Amino acid sequence: MNELFDEALIARNRERALARNGAGSDFLLELTARELADRLAIVQRHFDDAVELFGGTGLTAKAALATGKIGQLRRIETSASFGDEDHEVRASNFESVPLEPQSVNLILSPLSLHLTNDTPGMLIQMRRALKPDGLLLAAIPGAGTLAELREVLLAAETEIYGGASPRVVPFADIRDIGALLQRAGFALPVIDEESFTVRYDHIFALMRDLKAMGMANPLKGRSRRPVSRKFFLRAAELYAERFSDPDGRIRATFSIVFVSGWAPHESQQKPLKPGSAKMRLADALDPTKRIIEP
């Protein structure tokens, strides 16, 4: 397998970000925690044994517990230093799910699956760890995330150095994520995507936030060659030219794919057999018609 990410560097980046504890830098994780908790709150089920998998500061764990849908919750991270007074953390490497088969009812995975070298393998491990009819809720940065930053860094490096190296991690398309979920054996998958625009005074404020979130470049193929101040100044100019609002502030896009999938169980709803539909496809796609469930 061709590895894209430096797993040890990912762990160091996350632990450095935790140590710095930059005020407000966890806004994306906080937003994701709220969204995952909202999705959990509408599930008509109680989950006796839940796990937050590589959730950073534990914001998702706290938001999920506040829904009242969880009995007990464990946290797994790259280091025990992520623990707090409410929850100890079990340390694990970033490419594994250290859980016994069919041992938990719920897995929460906020903003980490995009950094795994073997995402299909991670999803398979999660599905195996779930008890039958157990639920996975995940949030994965998708295609479009940091597209503006990727474009201007590529343009500036090509202009100044005559070539470019990867400086922003690749993000998966929502259709690819859906295919991976099905490939891993999850039943009844539901996938949706939301895009959020965050505004900054300049590119340097954005890059500081990314570093504070533990999102510094972890690609194995990243360039080790030092870049000049001229490179970053040119990138800042290009960003302001291409992606600024009338007030001069720049825009940064974060597209988050929210995923839910169930470990298979015989009680789950099965797809209808071909030819057994009770309405025409044209009617189902007609936005003027309401579909009323019996």
N, C-alpha and C positions, 0 to 999 in steps of 0.2 A: 504493500500500500504506500502510495506517495503521500507523505505527511506534509500538510500545509503549515501547521502551527507548531510552535515551540512550547510544548506543554509546561516545562519548567518556568519559562518566561511568563506564561499566562498566570501561573500561581504567584510568581513574584510581583507582577503588576497588580494583581488583586490585593495581595497582602500589603503592598506599599500604599495603595489607595486607602485601605482600611486604617493604616497607621496615620496617614495624613488627615483623614476625616474632614475633608474640605466642606465648609458650610454650603448647603444647597446643591452639592455635586451629585447627590443621589436622586435627583428629581426624576430621572427616567425609571429607576428601579421603584421609586415611590408610586409613580403613575402606573407602572406595570402591576405592582402589588394590588392597587385598588381595582384594576380591571380584572385580574384573576379572582380576587375575592368576590367581586360582583357576579362573575360567572359561577363561582362555587355556590353563592347564596341562593341561586335559583334552581339548583339541583335538588330534587326531592329525595334526598338520601342523607344518611348520617355515616360518617367515615370514622371508624374506631381508631384506626392506626394510619397516620399520615407521615409523609417525609417531604421536607423541603430539600431539593437537590441543588447544590451550588447556587444558593440564593444570596450570596454576599452578606449584607448586614442583617438579614433576617426580617426585612420589612414585609416580604410576602408571607412568611410564617405568621407574623403578628396579625396581619390583615385577615388571613384565612381563619385563624383561631377566633377572631372577633365575630365571625359569621355564626358561631355556635354549631357548625356542621361537623366539627372534628372532636374526637375523644382525646387522643394524645398525638403529639407531633414531635418528630425527631428532625434534626438538621444535620446535613452532611456538607462539608466544605473541604478546601485544600489544606486548611490548617485549623487547629483548635483555637487559634487566636480570634476566630470569628464568633466564638461563643459569647454569651452575655449572662446576666444574672438569672434570666428566665430559662435559657436553654443551653446545655452543653452541646458541643459540636463534635461529631465524629469526623476525623481527618481521612481523606481518601485522595488518590490521584484523580485528575480531571477527566480521565478517559474510562472510568469504571463506575458501576453502580453496586456498591458493597452491601447488597441486600439478599437475603435468602429467597429462593423461588416462592412465589405466592405468599409473601409475608406481610404485605401492606395493602390498604384499601385505596390510598390516594397518594400520588406523587405530584409535587409542584416543582416545575422547572422554569424559573424566571431568568431570561437573558443570559443563557450559558451554552445552549446547544449549538449556536452558530460558531463556536470556537473549538468544536471537537473534530479531530481528524477522521473519526469513524462514526459519523452521526447515525447511519443505519444500525450499526452495532450498539450504540448507546440506546436507541429506541427499542431495540430487541431486548436489551438487558432490563429496561424499564418495564416492558410488557411482561416479561417473565417474573419480575419481582412483585407484580400486582396479583392479588387474589382474583379469581374469576369474578367478573363484574366490577373490578376495581377501575379507578379513573385516573387518567393522566391529564393534567392541565399545564400547558407550557406557553411561554411567550418567547418568540424567536425574532430577532431583528431580520427583516426581509429586504429583498431587492429594492433599491431606492434609498436605503439608509445611507446618509452621508454622501449622496451622489454629487453634491456640489463640491465638497472637499476633495473627493477623488478626482474630479475633473480639473480643478485648478492646480492641484499638486502635480498631476500628470502633465498639464500644459506647461507649468513653470519649469519642471525638471527637463522636459524635452527641449524647451527653448534655451535653457542655460547650459545643459550638459549634453544635449544631442541624443538623449535616451532616457528611459525611465525605469524605475524598479517599483514593486508593489508597496504602497504605503497605507492603503486602506484595505481591510479584510474583505473578501468576497461575501456577499449575502445571497441566500437562496431565494428563488422565486416561490411564491405561494403555491403554485402548482407542483413544484418539485417537493415541497414540504409535505403536501397532501399525499403524493406518491410514496414518499418515505414512510409515512404513517401507516399506509395500507400494507406496504412491503413488510413492515415490522409486525404485522398481524393484529393491529388494533381494529376493533369493531366500532361501527357507528361514528366515524370521525366527523368532527365539525371544525371548520377552519375559516377564520375571517381575518381581515387585515385593516389596521387603522394607521393613518399617517399623521404625524405630529410635526409642526414647524416650530422650531425654537429660534429666537432671534438673539444675535450677539452684536456687540459694538464692533468687533473685528475678528479676524481668523485666530488671533493669538488667544482670545478669550475662549473660543470654541476648543482649541487644542488643549488648553489648561483643563477645561471641563472633562474632556475625554481621558486625559491622564489621571485626573482625580477620580474618575469612574473605573479605573483599571483597564481602560480600553486603548492603551498605547499599543503600537504596532507589534503583534506577536508572531508575524509571519516568518517562517524559516527562510524564505527567499528574499527577505528585506535586505536592502543595501547596507553594508557596514561602512560605506564611505561617508565621511563627514560632509555635510552640505554647508554652504556658506550662508551668511546673513542675507546676501543678495537673493538667494533662492526663496527664503521665507517672505522677504519683502515683496518679491514679484508675485508670489502666491497670494499674498494679502491684497495686492493691487488687482489681480485677476478676479478674486472673490468679490471685491467691492464693485468691480465693473459689471460682473455677470449676475450676481445674486444679492443685490442690495435693494432695500426699499427706499422710497423717497426721502425718508429721514436719515438715510445713510447706514442704517443697521443692516447686517447681513442675515440671511436665512440658512438654517440647517435642518434637513429633513431626517426624521427617524420614522421608519415604517416598521411596525410591529405586527407580526403574524401570531394570532392567538389560536391555540390548538387544544382540542379535547378529543380523547379517544378512550375506549373502554377495553379492558381485557375481556376476551370472548366468554360468554356464558349462555347456556341453553335457553335461559328465560328472555334473552334480548330479542327485540323486534327483528324479523328477518325481511330481506328484500322481497318484493312481490315477484311472482313468477312472470316471465314474459307473456304478454297478452291478457293479463288479469287486471289491468288498470281499469278504473271505473270512470275516467274522464279523459278527454282528448288532450294531447300535449299542447295543442294550440290554445285551448282554454286555460291550461295551467300557466302558460306564458303571457296571457292577456292581462295587463296591469289593471284593466277596468273591472275584472271579475274578482270577487272575494271567494276564497276557498274556506268553506265551513266544515270543520271536522264533525263527524257524527258523534 
